[in-house]
Amino acid sequence: MTALIEVHDARVHYLSTGSPGSPDPARRPALGPVSLTVRPGDLTLVSGPSGCGKSTLLRLLNGLIPHAYRAEVTGEVRVGGRPVAGMTVRELSTVVGTMLQDPRRQVVGTTVAAEIAFGPENLGLPREEIHRRIAAIAGRVGVGHLLERATSELSGGELQLVAFAGVLAMDPKVVVVDEPLANLDPAAGLRLMREIRRFVDEGGAAVVVEHRVEEILEFGPGEVLYLEDGATRYLGPVEGFLRVAPAGHVKLPFPTLVARAAELPAVPPPPRPDTGPPVPRLEYRGVTLAYGPRAVLTGVDLALGARQRIAVLGPNGAGKSTLLRAAVMLVTASRGEVLVDGSPVAERSIISLATTFGYVFQNPGQALFSATVGRELAFGPRNLGRRPEEIAEDAAEVLRATLLDGEAGIMDRPPRTLSFGQQRRLTVALALAMRPRTLILDEPTAGQDLHTTTAFMGHALAAGGVESVYFITHDVDLALTYADRVVVVDDGRVVADASPADLARAEDVWAGAGLRATGLVRALREHLSGLPASGAAPIPHPFDLARHISLSAHPSGSTPFHQEGPTPS
């Protein structure tokens, strides 16, 4: 069968902007050596730590390298049987369709219908065919009800589905998808992955980059490519990957953690709830939040503590981001009252809010505008009147806290040359540099590998005197592991507010809000079934729970399967 994509011993070195010469031969390539073949009917999973070259690989497959990025490429890259370097971007787009990690970077239509039509229009297709594709693809992907909505009004998850609909409208032979589950609720993620699987089963092919391995494995990838430091560490069937993937870096299915319990690294204990009297930092009293005439949340009565870690779960478009944007007046209440530390938020100054809440957007592009990382980190503190030596000390501290201090020359790097996951951590560093008392994070771990997530959520957020963290996420495992309280938003209202233990037991809430019962959730329910039905029941870290289950099942210390072959470092 003719290959749609062929990569043989490829290496990529990025060139500095304005540099006429070759890259420094002593500098490690951003990617390579890598070889990969994709044929019709293939679903390939690509995984690896943040910054390991996954996004660079996708740029190589879709022709953005060398057509849009300054880079030196060695080896061979062929798409549709032709060298990529000899094809135009238009020719490549008819073979390879791409859904980026950040959908806002590719959505150009003002409405959903206009976005889906954009690609076919540029291919010069007849109007009747364009309308047919819009209707058919919007229905398949589940965005038919959004066709007349402005793309600027969509949630991150809704925008991601629309971006994928725009990719399918081009009728490509291969789709390359960068972190499709990062911004999607479980139901939307299932819908998207089912469409990718159907596309493959109908003769197409797909290459999917994803950290959340468990969800992708349900859809039967035939091959897994695992990268570290830009190079291939494993390429082969799923079974071999589950045996050799480093458990501390890749989010493996929970049964695999149990099977490999002896290899799991030690982890810091999850944060425990504050035992002092509850003091509210952020209160909602009978609040309605709306954009123009469209109400997003109604009747919200909620108090978020000054010393709590609170996760906010719920479907795309339910109002999770809107709820927390009210804290910094990015949206104002059309009814009711929002209070910060007991005072109406409208009475607080911009500086007061900026030092109370460090708000980190889902899209890092909304926060990054300076020429270098150093200038980004200095911008806010300088406007607060801090001395240069204070700014330098704070910058070093927040880079350590967000695991960016190991990047060579980080202070002089243009922010957009960082990987998407690194950009997200940089925006957290910018918030921390303002020394806020509360961090508000929208999807903080999207684009992060498990090792980074564990270190970041376990220790880093205690930097700079942060007292509380409110984070929006679709990752239920993350919420149960790192929050001491979980708020669930659905259909424009708060439908649950409980401890992780009580929420894990509340199967009716999970079913009603469309939350995903992962392998960890099922194991937690069984673990908690033997404990008193109290919100004070501790939630162990997944690694600790896996060790406990493994020891209970195999008291002699044996494990269910024997690891074979070389283990990636």
CORZI-V797777 format. One record per residue. N is the residue number from 1. RES is the residue in one small letter. PSI is psi in radians with two decimals (999 if undefined). OMEGA is omega in radians with two decimals (999 if undefined). BURIAL is b if it has 24 or more other C-alpha atoms within 12 Angstrom, else e. Layout:
n=(N N)
res=(RES RES)
psi=(PSI PSI)
omega=(OMEGA OMEGA)
burial=(BURIAL BURIAL)
This chain:
n=(1 2 3 4 5 6 7 8 9 10 11 12 13 14 15 16 17 18 19 20 21 22 23 24 25 26 27 28 29 30 31 32 33 34 35 36 37 38 39 40 41 42 43 44 45 46 47 48 49 50 51 52 53 54 55 56 57 58 59 60 61 62 63 64 65 66 67 68 69 70 71 72 73 74 75 76 77 78 79 80 81 82 83 84 85 86 87 88 89 90 91 92 93 94 95 96 97 98 99 100 101 102 103 104 105 106 107 108 109 110 111 112 113 114 115 116 117 118 119 120 121 122 123 124 125 126 127 128 129 130 131 132 133 134 135 136 137 138 139 140 141 142 143 144 145 146 147 148 149 150 151 152 153 154 155 156 157 158 159 160 161 162 163 164 165 166 167 168 169 170 171 172 173 174 175 176 177 178 179 180 181 182 183 184 185 186 187 188 189 190 191 192 193 194 195 196 197 198 199 200 201 202 203 204 205 206 207 208 209 210 211 212 213 214 215 216 217 218 219 220 221 222 223 224 225 226 227 228 229 230 231 232 233 234 235 236 237 238 239 240 241 242 243 244 245 246 247 248 249 250 251 252 253 254 255 256 257 258 259 260 261 262 263 264 265 266 267 268 269 270 271 272 273 274 275 276 277 278 279 280 281 282 283 284 285 286 287 288 289 290 291 292 293 294 295 296 297 298 299 300 301 302 303 304 305 306 307 308 309 310 311 312 313 314 315 316 317 318 319 320 321 322 323 324 325 326 327 328 329 330 331 332 333 334 335 336 337 338 339 340 341 342 343 344 345 346 347 348 349 350 351 352 353 354 355 356 357 358 359 360 361 362 363 364 365 366 367 368 369 370 371 372 373 374 375 376 377 378 379 380 381 382 383 384 385 386 387 388 389 390 391 392 393 394 395 396 397 398 399 400 401 402 403 404 405 406 407 408 409 410 411 412 413 414 415 416 417 418 419 420 421 422 423 424 425 426 427 428 429 430 431 432 433 434 435 436 437 438 439 440 441 442 443 444 445 446 447 448 449 450 451 452 453 454 455 456 457 458 459 460 461 462 463 464 465 466 467 468 469 470 471 472 473 474 475 476 477 478 479 480 481 482 483 484 485 486 487 488 489 490 491 492 493 494 495 496 497 498 499 500 501 502 503 504 505 506 507 508 509 510 511 512 513 514 515 516 517 518 519 520 521 522 523 524 525 526 527 528 529 530 531 532 533 534 535 536 537 538 539 540 541 542 543 544 545 546 547 548 549 550 551 552 553 554 555 556 557 558 559 560 561 562 563 564 565 566 567 568 569)
res=(m t a l i e v h d a r v h y l s t g s p g s p d p a r r p a l g p v s l t v r p g d l t l v s g p s g c g k s t l l r l l n g l i p h a y r a e v t g e v r v g g r p v a g m t v r e l s t v v g t m l q d p r r q v v g t t v a a e i a f g p e n l g l p r e e i h r r i a a i a g r v g v g h l l e r a t s e l s g g e l q l v a f a g v l a m d p k v v v v d e p l a n l d p a a g l r l m r e i r r f v d e g g a a v v v e h r v e e i l e f g p g e v l y l e d g a t r y l g p v e g f l r v a p a g h v k l p f p t l v a r a a e l p a v p p p p r p d t g p p v p r l e y r g v t l a y g p r a v l t g v d l a l g a r q r i a v l g p n g a g k s t l l r a a v m l v t a s r g e v l v d g s p v a e r s i i s l a t t f g y v f q n p g q a l f s a t v g r e l a f g p r n l g r r p e e i a e d a a e v l r a t l l d g e a g i m d r p p r t l s f g q q r r l t v a l a l a m r p r t l i l d e p t a g q d l h t t t a f m g h a l a a g g v e s v y f i t h d v d l a l t y a d r v v v v d d g r v v a d a s p a d l a r a e d v w a g a g l r a t g l v r a l r e h l s g l p a s g a a p i p h p f d l a r h i s l s a h p s g s t p f h q e g p t p s)
psi=(2.33 2.31 2.45 -0.61 2.32 2.12 2.14 1.96 0.80 2.51 2.54 2.18 2.12 2.51 2.52 2.59 2.25 -0.01 2.10 -0.24 -2.91 2.81 2.79 2.07 -0.35 -0.26 2.36 2.37 2.64 -0.45 2.42 2.71 2.45 2.38 2.45 2.42 2.28 2.12 2.86 2.36 -0.03 2.36 1.94 2.24 2.32 2.21 2.96 2.94 2.82 2.38 0.27 -0.08 0.14 -0.83 -0.60 -0.70 -0.79 -0.67 -0.55 -0.68 -0.60 0.04 -0.01 -0.52 2.02 0.11 -0.49 -0.27 2.39 1.92 2.64 2.20 2.23 2.91 -2.82 2.32 2.07 2.40 2.17 0.50 0.00 2.58 2.35 -0.70 -0.43 0.07 2.60 2.83 -0.66 -0.77 -0.72 -0.64 -0.34 -0.21 -0.81 2.14 2.49 2.30 2.02 2.83 -0.66 1.77 -0.40 -0.31 -0.17 -0.25 2.14 -0.32 2.53 -0.46 2.91 -0.76 -0.72 -0.62 -0.78 -0.56 -0.30 -0.87 -0.92 -0.62 -0.70 -0.30 -0.07 0.47 2.67 2.61 -0.67 -0.71 -0.66 -0.80 -0.66 -0.77 -0.71 -0.88 -0.81 -0.80 -0.67 -0.68 -0.74 -0.77 -0.28 0.51 0.31 -0.60 -0.14 0.04 -0.63 -0.05 2.55 2.37 -0.44 -0.27 -0.05 2.64 2.93 -0.70 -0.75 -0.70 -0.60 -0.72 -0.69 -0.71 -0.71 -0.66 -0.69 -0.60 -0.84 -0.53 -0.36 -0.16 0.93 2.96 -0.45 2.45 2.36 2.22 2.14 1.93 1.12 -0.39 -0.07 -0.68 0.17 2.43 2.88 -0.75 -0.75 -0.66 -0.74 -0.75 -0.78 -0.83 -0.57 -0.67 -0.66 -0.77 -0.73 -0.70 -0.76 -0.78 -0.42 0.20 -0.06 -2.90 2.73 2.47 2.06 2.14 2.22 2.40 -0.54 1.42 -0.69 -0.80 -0.60 -0.60 -0.45 -0.37 0.26 0.90 2.44 -0.38 2.58 2.29 2.10 2.19 2.54 2.34 0.61 -0.19 2.74 2.21 -0.38 2.43 2.00 -2.86 2.81 -0.73 -0.77 -0.66 -0.76 -0.42 -0.57 -0.23 2.35 2.02 -0.43 -0.11 -0.41 2.36 1.62 2.79 2.53 -0.71 -0.54 -0.65 -0.72 -0.76 -0.53 0.50 -0.62 -0.36 -0.18 2.37 2.79 2.56 2.64 2.61 2.48 2.63 2.47 2.66 2.62 2.29 -0.03 3.08 2.44 2.17 2.06 2.38 -0.71 2.16 2.49 2.19 1.78 0.72 2.39 2.26 2.31 2.72 1.84 -2.33 -0.14 1.91 2.31 -0.76 2.44 2.59 0.71 2.09 1.92 2.48 2.11 2.23 2.75 -0.25 1.00 2.71 1.99 2.17 2.49 2.05 2.82 2.92 2.84 2.38 0.08 -0.36 0.28 -0.90 -0.70 -0.72 -0.84 -0.36 -0.44 -0.39 -0.51 0.35 0.50 -0.32 2.47 2.65 2.26 -0.24 2.55 -2.91 2.39 2.21 2.50 2.08 0.69 -0.11 2.58 2.34 -0.53 -0.32 -0.10 2.52 2.84 -0.72 -0.71 -0.76 -0.67 -0.49 -0.15 -0.79 2.23 1.79 2.18 2.04 2.74 -0.64 1.93 -0.41 -0.37 -0.22 -0.24 2.15 -0.21 2.91 -0.51 2.83 -0.71 -0.75 -0.65 -0.82 -0.48 -0.37 -0.99 -0.91 -0.62 -0.68 -0.28 -0.02 0.34 2.64 2.68 -0.69 -0.60 -0.75 -0.75 -0.74 -0.77 -0.69 -0.78 -0.71 -0.79 -0.48 -0.66 -0.76 -0.54 0.25 0.60 -0.08 -0.32 -0.11 2.20 2.27 0.59 -0.66 -0.44 0.01 2.38 2.29 -0.61 -0.03 -0.15 2.74 2.86 -0.74 -0.68 -0.65 -0.69 -0.73 -0.60 -0.69 -0.55 -0.72 -0.69 -0.73 -0.77 -0.57 -0.35 -0.03 0.90 2.80 -0.42 2.32 2.36 2.02 2.19 1.91 1.10 -0.44 0.11 2.31 0.08 2.42 2.97 -0.71 -0.80 -0.76 -0.78 -0.82 -0.73 -0.89 -0.46 -0.61 -0.75 -0.58 -0.02 -0.03 2.65 0.36 0.37 2.24 -0.59 2.71 2.21 2.11 2.37 2.34 2.71 -0.06 1.72 -0.57 -0.73 -0.79 -0.80 -0.53 -0.69 -0.12 2.66 0.04 2.45 2.23 2.28 2.21 2.32 2.43 0.74 0.26 2.86 2.06 -0.20 2.57 1.75 2.92 2.76 -0.71 -0.81 -0.65 -0.70 -0.62 -0.39 1.32 -0.50 -0.65 -0.73 -0.78 -0.74 -0.65 0.06 0.50 2.73 2.16 1.53 3.06 -0.65 -0.75 -0.77 -0.70 -0.66 -0.72 -0.73 -0.71 -0.74 -0.33 -0.42 0.07 2.82 2.52 1.31 2.49 -0.25 -0.10 2.25 2.55 1.99 2.74 2.55 -0.66 -0.74 -0.70 -0.71 -0.73 -0.72 -0.80 -0.72 -0.76 -0.61 -0.66 -0.49 1.24 -0.34 -0.16 -0.06 2.78 2.74 -0.52 2.69 2.26 2.31 2.70 3.02 2.44 2.29 2.56 999)
omega=(-3.09 -3.14 3.05 3.10 3.08 3.08 -3.11 3.03 -3.08 3.03 -3.14 2.97 3.05 3.08 3.08 3.10 3.13 -3.12 -3.13 -3.00 3.14 3.10 3.09 -3.10 3.14 -3.10 -3.14 3.10 3.09 3.13 3.00 0.01 -3.13 3.00 -3.09 3.06 -3.13 -3.13 3.05 -3.12 -3.13 2.91 -3.06 3.07 3.07 -3.12 3.13 -3.11 3.05 3.10 -3.07 3.11 -3.10 -3.14 3.07 3.08 -3.14 3.09 3.09 -3.10 -3.09 3.05 3.05 2.88 0.34 -2.96 -3.08 -3.13 3.09 -3.09 3.00 -3.11 3.01 -3.03 -3.06 3.07 -3.13 3.09 -3.10 3.13 -3.10 3.07 -3.11 -3.08 -3.12 -3.13 3.05 3.11 3.11 3.12 3.14 -3.07 3.09 3.12 -3.04 3.02 -3.01 2.93 -3.06 3.09 3.12 -3.05 -3.13 3.12 -3.13 3.14 -3.10 -3.12 3.14 3.04 -3.14 3.13 -3.14 3.12 -3.13 -3.12 -2.97 -3.11 3.11 3.11 -3.14 3.02 3.10 -3.12 3.11 -3.10 -3.12 3.13 3.13 3.14 3.13 -3.13 3.13 -3.09 -3.07 -3.04 3.10 3.10 -3.13 -3.04 3.10 3.11 -3.13 -3.13 -3.11 -2.94 -3.11 -3.12 3.04 -3.14 3.13 -3.11 -3.03 2.99 3.13 3.13 3.10 -3.14 3.14 3.10 3.11 3.10 3.13 3.07 3.10 3.08 -3.12 -3.13 3.10 3.13 3.14 3.07 3.13 2.97 3.03 -2.93 -3.07 3.12 -3.07 -3.04 -2.99 -3.05 -3.00 3.00 -3.05 -3.12 3.13 3.09 3.08 -3.13 -3.14 -3.11 3.05 3.12 3.07 3.12 3.13 3.10 3.12 -3.10 3.13 3.04 3.08 3.09 -3.12 2.99 -3.03 3.02 -3.12 3.03 -3.06 -2.98 -3.03 -3.09 -3.11 -3.10 3.11 -3.05 2.92 3.02 -3.13 -3.07 3.09 3.00 3.12 -3.10 2.94 3.13 3.07 -3.04 3.12 3.03 3.07 3.02 -3.10 -3.07 -3.13 -3.06 3.12 3.12 -3.14 3.10 -2.97 -3.12 -3.13 -3.01 3.13 -3.09 -3.07 3.12 -3.10 3.06 -3.07 3.09 3.08 3.07 3.11 -3.12 -3.10 -3.03 -3.10 -3.10 -3.00 -3.14 3.03 -3.13 3.07 3.13 3.09 -3.13 3.13 -3.12 3.05 -3.06 3.12 3.12 -3.10 3.08 -3.08 2.99 -3.06 -3.11 3.03 -3.14 3.13 -2.96 2.91 3.12 -3.03 2.95 -3.05 -3.13 -3.03 3.10 3.13 3.12 3.12 3.04 -3.10 3.00 -2.98 3.04 -3.14 -2.98 3.14 -3.14 -3.13 2.91 -3.02 3.06 3.08 -3.14 3.04 -3.10 3.02 3.10 -3.10 3.13 -3.10 -3.13 3.12 -3.14 -3.06 3.05 3.12 -3.14 -3.10 3.05 2.96 2.95 -3.11 -3.10 3.03 3.06 3.14 -3.01 3.03 -3.11 3.03 -3.08 3.04 -3.12 3.09 -3.08 -3.11 -3.14 -3.12 3.09 3.11 3.14 3.12 3.12 -3.10 3.11 3.03 -3.11 2.93 -3.04 -3.12 -3.09 3.06 -3.10 -3.10 3.13 3.12 -3.06 -3.02 -3.11 -3.08 -3.06 -3.11 3.07 -3.14 3.12 3.09 -3.08 -3.10 -2.96 -3.09 3.13 3.12 3.13 3.03 3.08 -3.13 -3.12 -3.14 -3.13 3.06 -3.13 3.14 3.12 3.14 -3.14 3.13 -3.11 -3.06 3.05 3.05 -3.09 -3.11 3.04 3.11 -3.06 -3.14 3.12 -3.10 3.07 -2.99 -3.07 -3.13 -3.13 2.93 -3.04 -3.05 3.00 3.07 3.05 -3.10 3.11 3.10 3.08 3.12 3.12 3.10 3.13 3.03 3.10 3.12 3.11 -3.14 -3.12 3.10 -3.13 -3.14 3.06 3.14 3.03 3.02 -3.00 3.11 -3.09 -3.01 -3.02 3.04 -3.11 -3.11 3.03 -3.05 3.14 3.14 -3.14 -3.11 -3.13 -3.06 -3.09 -3.09 -3.03 -2.88 -3.03 3.03 -3.09 2.97 3.09 3.10 -3.10 -3.06 3.14 3.01 -3.10 3.07 -3.14 2.95 -3.11 -3.06 3.10 3.12 -3.11 -3.10 -3.08 -2.94 3.10 2.95 3.09 -3.11 3.07 3.13 -3.14 3.13 3.05 3.02 -3.14 3.05 -3.06 3.10 3.09 -2.95 2.99 3.09 -3.12 -3.14 3.13 3.13 3.13 -3.00 -3.08 3.12 3.10 -3.13 -3.13 -3.09 -3.10 3.11 3.11 -3.03 3.06 -3.12 3.06 3.10 -3.13 -3.14 3.11 3.12 3.14 3.13 3.12 -3.08 -3.09 3.13 -3.12 3.10 -3.13 -3.09 3.12 -3.12 -3.13 -3.09 3.05 3.13 3.00 -3.14 3.13 3.14 3.11 3.12 3.10 -3.14 -3.12 -3.13 3.13 3.12 -3.11 -3.07 -3.06 3.14 -3.14 3.10 3.13 -3.02 3.07 -3.08 3.13 3.14 3.04 -3.10 3.09 3.10 3.11 999)
burial=(e e b b b b b b e b b b b b b e e e e e e e e e e e e e b b b b b b b b b b b b b b b b b b b b b b b b b b b b b b b b b b b b b b e e e b b b b b b b b b b b e e b b b e b e b e b b b b b b b b b b b b b b e b b e b e b b b b b b b b b b b e e e e e e e e b e e b b b e b b b b b b b e e b b e e e b e b b b b b b b b b b b b b b b b b b b b b b b b b b b b b b b b b b b b b b b b b b b b b b b b e e e b b b b b b b b b b b b b b e b b b b b b b b b b b b b b b b b b b b b b b b b b b b b b b b b b b b b b b b b b b b b b e e b e e b b b b e e e e e e b b b b b b e b b b b e e e e b b b b b b b b b b b b b b b b b b b b b b b b b b b b b b b b b b b e b b b b e b b b b b b e e b b e e e e e e e b b b b b b b b b b b b b e b b e e e e b b b b b b b b b e e e e e e e e e b e e b b b b b b b b b b b e e e e e b b e b b b b b b b b b b b b b b b b b b b b b b b b b b b b b b b b b b b b b b b b b b b b b b e b b b b b b b b b b b b b b b b b b b b b b b b b b b b b b b e b b b b b b b b b b b b b b b e e b b e e b b b b b b b b b b b b b e b b e e e e e e e e b b b b b b b b b b b b b b e e e e e e e e b e e e e e e e e b e)
